Amino acid sequence: MPAVTTTDQVVREDLSSAFLNMDVRKAVFLGRMRRGDQLTNPLFSWTIEQYDGREVEGVPENKDVDAFETNKQYRLWNRNQKFWRRPHVTVEANQVNATVADFGKYTKEVANKTKEQQRDCETRILDDGISRDDDGVRGREFMGLGRVINDAVSVGSSGAALTFSDAQTVIPAQFRTPTAQIYVGALTNLTVATGDITIVFGEDQLIGMLQSRFDNLGQTTELACFCDSVFKRHVSKYFGKYQSNVKGGTALIRTDQEAISAKRFALYGADLLETDFGPIDINLVSFMPKTSTGAIAGRAYFVDMDGIKLRPSGLYMTHQQLEDKGAGPRGLIQSILGWEYGDPRAHCKVDPNVIQTTN
């Protein structure tokens, strides 16, 4: 390191010992998932049961029972997936060099890579990935939430319908998310000539999605929204501030509600949206899927958390020290985990194919 010198003496450079890493993004969805049973098989399933239709006709007097019934059960499937992070520092960095923020170089690297693997897991769970088996080149992978909340027809930000190519984990047609619960249009429309912005996805569209969910399954006990910054900004800017006018009716003005106290929420970025079908807590998530160009997509999932479970194996964010062959300490952070997504009909998705249209 060069010294700062004068004519007669050496003045040592002042190097601060401060060490800053401003990236404090949390794995919010992973933290909200309930823990299910420990994995014991790469391919696992859970059971869904359906009630029969209603029987409302009267039973004639003196009629014997001549038919019987039972509720039919079905299985939905997913796979587990292995995640790796490989911490390593050199002998010199770990044992010799006195560098800035010397907390124990390898120990610090293990902590960093563990946090990164947590983010890896969250990113993969929230993406549009399809389930696949290990082919010797690419490892086994589970199905992402974007693929789960899917009718196999709607075209969102991916530019193509999300189909099911893995025969073992394909979601049966009767359990796929209804099209009415998937929004793939623009969030807003800009009229260039006048500069006017029209709300395309607003409260009416959201209520329509929630109504479809209620009509299919009834009231939810815990519906949570996980969204990126574009969708969160859209909700904050347009929801609860404007009332659609009815032709021939009197225009209404809706005033803003008071700011919600942060003490009511345990998670950073959480907010609350009151709807006709119950309250929804909105959680700002950093690791949502992006567009093919890497832009924030405006993605949001409305998830019934009752059916969501994380299925870890005996290896979950586990550190294993590997052999040091002379280049310095090295190791492996390893997780093998899967997850259950419950009933896909219980969830909703906003996946804009374009955030704002123009005309």
C-alpha positions, 0 to 999 in steps of 0.5 A, a space after each residue: 500500500 503506498 504511503 503518503 509522504 512529505 519531504 522529511 517524514 512518512 504519513 500513513 494512509 488513513 484507511 477506515 475499518 468500516 465495512 458496508 454492505 447495503 443489500 438488506 433484502 429479505 427472503 420474505 416468502 420463505 420466512 412466511 412458509 409453514 414447515 411441513 414434514 421432512 422430505 424422505 423422497 425426491 418425488 412427493 405428493 399431498 392429498 386434495 379432497 373434493 366435496 360432492 355437489 348438493 343434493 336438494 331434492 326431497 326423499 320419497 316416503 318409504 324409500 330404501 337407500 339404494 345408492 351410496 357415495 364417498 368423497 373422491 381424493 386426488 394427489 398433487 405432486 412436486 419434487 425436491 431440489 438441491 442448492 449449492 453455495 461454495 465458500 472459499 478464501 485463500 490462505 493469505 486472506 484468512 491467515 496473513 493479511 490484515 484487511 478491512 473488516 477482518 471478522 475471520 474471513 472464512 467465517 464471514 464468507 460462510 455467513 454470506 453464502 448462507 444468506 445468498 442460498 436463502 435468496 436462491 431458494 426464494 427466487 426459485 420458489 417464486 419463479 415460473 420454473 417447471 418441475 423436472 427430473 435429474 438428467 445427469 446434466 441438469 439436476 432435479 428441480 421443483 415447480 415454481 409458484 408462477 407455474 402453479 398459479 396457472 391455467 396453461 393458457 394465459 400469456 403473461 410476461 414470459 411471452 408464452 403460455 406456461 404449460 406442463 411438460 413433466 408428466 409426473 407433476 402435471 397439475 390436473 385440469 380440474 385443479 388448475 387456477 381458473 382463468 378469472 383468477 389470473 390477470 395478464 393485461 397492462 396495469 395502466 394505459 397512457 394516452 400520449 396525446 393528452 397525457 391521461 393515465 387510465 387504470 386498467 388493473 384496479 380494485 374492480 379487477 382485483 375484486 373479480 379475481 377474489 370473487 372467483 376464488 370465493 365462488 370456487 372454494 369459499 372464504 379464505 382464512 389467510 390470503 397474503 399478497 407477495 409482490 414486486 416494487 412496481 405492483 406495490 407502487 401501483 396499489 399505493 398510487 391507485 387503490 383506495 383513492 379513486 371510486 369508479 363512477 356509475 353512468 347517471 350517478 353522482 360522482 364520489 370522492 374517496 379520501 385517503 385513510 390514515 397511515 397504517 402504524 408499522 407496529 401492526 406488522 412484523 415484516 418490513 414493507 407489509 401493508 394491509 388492503 381491505 376487500 369485500 372478501 376479507 383483508 389481504 396483507 401486502 408484502 413487498 418482495 425483492 426476488 420476484 420474477 423479472 421480464 426477459 430484459 431484466 426489468 421489474 415485471 409488476 408481478 403479484 401473487 395472492 396466496 392462500 397460506 394455509 396450503 403452503 408448506 416448506 419441505 426441508 430435508 436433513 440438509 437445509 442451509 447446512 455448512 460442510 467443511 471441505 478439504 483444504 489442499 493448500 489454497 485455503 479453507 473451503 466448504 459447501 453450503 447445501 440445501 435439499 428442499 421441496 415445497 407444497 403449494 396446496 390447491 392451485 385454485 386457492 391462489 390468484 396471480 397478476 402477471 402483466 404482459 406489459 406494465 403500461 400500454 400507450 395509444 
